[in-house]
Amino acid sequence: YYRVPYTEHAVLPIFHVLATRPYKQVSSDPHTSPYATPVLLIRDARTKKVLSHIHDSAAISRYIASNYSTPELPDIHTTSDDPDIDSLDLEFSKKLGINLRRWAYGSLFTEKTPSRKWFGLWDMNGVRMGWRNSVGILQSLLWTLFFPLILRLILLATRTTQKKC
């Protein structure tokens, strides 16, 4: 909408903790990880030094709208007639987001598949996930080697079980 120039850095689950560690967020919300993504890094155009960082897609959207809006492309947050837009966003983040992640991880990693029958936690569908993203060779290799451990950590962190999916 605003045509903001940006560079995306793709990071696999669990590895995002290492990538976002310097930019931890402080939150009183027990459902929010200090390493939550996405993270917008605001850099000095000349030196590329990180000036600040913003977590949460809604906060990033508000920042971009307030800094890149024009009369032709108005700030969608201040021109909305709906006063409940922020409360809806909060509702979706706290309930829908958590349960959607839990369902996605559960569907991907807890269902009984033919390859899981033979390989156990070293399921080929899960291992291939590390090679389908443009995350670089090192992340892909580490994902493949440590997939069973990573899988257990993801399911534990998201409190995902087959029953909750």
C-alpha positions in Angstrom: 0.0 0.0 0.0 2.7 2.5 1.0 5.5 0.9 -1.0 8.0 1.0 1.9 11.4 -0.3 1.0 12.5 -3.2 3.2 14.7 -6.2 3.4 13.3 -9.5 4.7 15.4 -11.9 6.7 13.8 -15.4 6.7 14.4 -17.4 9.9 13.1 -20.8 10.8 11.2 -21.5 14.0 13.5 -21.6 17.1 16.3 -19.9 15.2 14.3 -16.7 15.4 15.2 -16.6 19.1 18.9 -16.1 18.1 18.0 -13.6 15.4 15.8 -11.5 17.6 17.8 -11.8 20.8 19.4 -8.3 20.5 15.9 -6.8 20.0 14.0 -8.5 22.8 10.7 -7.0 23.5 9.5 -6.3 27.1 5.8 -7.2 27.6 3.6 -7.8 30.5 1.5 -10.2 28.4 2.3 -13.8 29.5 1.3 -15.1 26.0 3.9 -12.9 24.3 7.4 -14.2 23.8 10.2 -11.6 24.2 11.5 -13.0 20.9 8.2 -12.7 19.0 8.3 -12.0 15.3 7.9 -10.0 13.1 10.4 -7.4 14.2 10.9 -4.1 12.3 14.4 -2.7 12.7 14.5 1.0 12.0 18.0 1.8 10.7 20.0 5.0 10.0 19.9 5.3 6.2 23.6 6.2 6.1 25.3 4.1 8.7 22.8 1.2 8.8 22.9 1.3 12.6 19.7 0.1 14.3 18.0 3.1 15.8 15.0 1.3 17.2 12.9 -1.8 16.8 9.2 -2.5 16.8 7.5 -5.9 17.5 4.0 -7.0 16.6 2.5 -6.6 13.2 -0.2 -4.2 14.4 2.5 -1.8 15.9 4.5 -2.1 12.7 1.5 -1.3 10.7 0.8 1.8 12.8 4.4 2.9 12.5 4.5 2.6 8.8 1.1 4.2 8.3 2.1 7.2 10.5 5.5 7.6 8.8 4.6 6.9 5.1 1.1 8.1 4.6 0.3 10.8 2.1 -2.9 12.7 1.2 -3.3 10.1 -1.6 -2.5 7.2 0.7 -4.0 8.2 4.1 -3.1 6.7 7.4 -5.5 3.8 7.7 -5.4 3.8 11.5 -6.5 7.5 11.9 -9.0 7.5 9.1 -10.9 4.5 10.1 -14.5 5.0 11.3 -14.3 1.9 13.4 -13.2 2.6 17.0 -12.9 -1.1 17.7 -10.1 -1.8 15.2 -7.4 -1.9 18.0 -9.6 -4.1 20.2 -10.2 -6.5 17.3 -6.5 -6.7 16.6 -5.8 -7.5 20.3 -8.6 -10.1 20.3 -7.1 -11.8 17.1 -3.6 -11.6 18.5 -4.4 -13.1 21.9 -7.0 -15.8 20.9 -6.9 -16.5 17.2 -3.1 -16.1 16.8 -2.2 -18.5 19.6 -4.7 -21.1 18.6 -3.8 -20.8 14.9 -0.1 -21.4 15.7 -1.0 -24.3 17.9 -3.3 -25.8 15.2 -0.6 -25.3 12.5 2.2 -26.9 14.5 -0.1 -29.7 15.6 -1.2 -30.4 12.1 2.3 -30.4 10.8 4.0 -32.2 13.5 1.7 -34.4 15.6 -0.5 -36.1 13.0 0.4 -39.7 12.3 1.9 -39.8 8.8 3.5 -42.8 6.9 6.9 -41.3 7.2 6.5 -40.7 10.9 5.7 -44.4 11.3 9.1 -45.3 9.9 11.2 -42.3 11.0 9.6 -41.2 14.2 10.3 -37.6 15.0 12.7 -37.5 12.0 9.7 -37.1 9.8 10.7 -36.2 6.2 7.9 -33.6 5.8 9.2 -31.7 8.8 12.9 -32.1 7.8 12.0 -30.8 4.3 10.5 -27.7 5.8 14.0 -26.5 6.5 14.9 -26.7 2.8 11.8 -25.0 1.4 12.5 -21.6 2.8 15.2 -19.3 1.7 17.0 -19.3 5.0 20.5 -20.2 3.9 22.5 -23.4 4.0 23.5 -23.2 7.7 20.0 -22.9 9.1 18.8 -25.7 6.8 21.6 -28.0 7.9 21.0 -27.2 11.6 17.3 -27.7 11.1 17.9 -31.1 9.6 20.4 -32.3 12.2 18.4 -31.1 15.2 14.8 -31.5 13.9 13.6 -33.9 16.6 14.9 -31.6 19.4 13.5 -28.5 17.6 10.2 -30.2 17.2 9.9 -31.0 20.9 10.9 -27.5 21.8 8.3 -26.0 19.5 5.5 -28.3 20.7 6.5 -27.6 24.3 6.7 -23.8 23.9 3.3 -23.6 22.2 1.8 -26.2 24.5 0.7 -28.2 21.5 -0.8 -31.6 21.7 -2.9 -33.6 19.3 -5.9 -33.1 21.5 -5.6 -29.3 21.4 -5.4 -29.3 17.7 
